[in-house]
């Protein structure tokens, strides 16, 4: 412990001794302490409420991860537009399009937690799919006509469909859509909303 003495320590000690001798002074000190604590709490709350919000993103995947899970985003690949449902939580990524009679939009985009190799399977699916793997906005691999697993197939026997090129975004489209719309490896996914907010 340091042996240096600070004038404030003497002042505090004197104030404490005076408070002990004068109950009214003690009450005032308590009130002042409570007021000070209240003012500090309000200041911290205001600082938190008005903290700077991140409004620009350097990567498409980061932007998509910030959007509400289950919301829809307008995109384009080539000359065609696609409305994609966003899956960016562990639960929605795991569940995907299972248990649906139809997609309900043009497809689903999975915002994966990392740039890696990702395996997909087709339990409780009612339609076939094309899987489009992207490294950010660039298509790096397509696995087309992935069949829905038969209802009576044990999950342990269901095949896995895994990309062999690193990816952090995956789009599921109705089977045959990539060929029909001439979607190819090397094509770019454009998200107009991201392009607008990413401008300097």
Secondary structure, 3 states (H helix, E strand, C coil): CCCCCCHHHHHHHHHHHHHHHCHHHHHHHHHHHHHHHHHHHHHHHHHHHCCCCCCCCCCHHHHHHHCCCCCEEEEEECCEEEEEEEECCHHHHHHCCCCCCCCCCCEEEEEEEEEECCEECCCCCCCCEEEEEEECCEEEEEEEEECCCCCCCCHHHCCCEECCCCEEEEEEEECCHHHHCCCCCCCEEECHHHHHHCCC
